[in-house]
């Protein structure tokens, strides 16, 4: 066979084609990696936002519970003071009544 009858493959052209395939494959891997990273980032952001919402809800509930406890404590203090003042008034009245009785006998 003569050199004209066989198709000649240029080694540079073959290397160029291989390099283009490699570049294309690497580009696809990078794109796939970015897509995976983006998905993981979005998932992490969504998870963080859910956790933030739960923490805000918990914080609000705890604030409300503390406020209710404070009001309840204030109410109990007022009731205790009122009861103590009532008892003081009753004791004063009893002392006055006893004093008057002693003065009548004395």
Secondary structure as the mmCIF struct_conf table of DSSP 4:
data_model
#
loop_
_struct_conf.conf_type_id
_struct_conf.id
_struct_conf.beg_label_comp_id
_struct_conf.beg_label_asym_id
_struct_conf.beg_label_seq_id
_struct_conf.end_label_comp_id
_struct_conf.end_label_asym_id
_struct_conf.end_label_seq_id
TURN_TY1_P TURN_TY1_P1 UNK A 3 UNK A 5
BEND BEND1 UNK A 6 UNK A 6
HELX_LH_PP_P HELX_LH_PP_P1 UNK A 7 UNK A 8
HELX_RH_AL_P HELX_RH_AL_P1 UNK A 11 UNK A 105
#
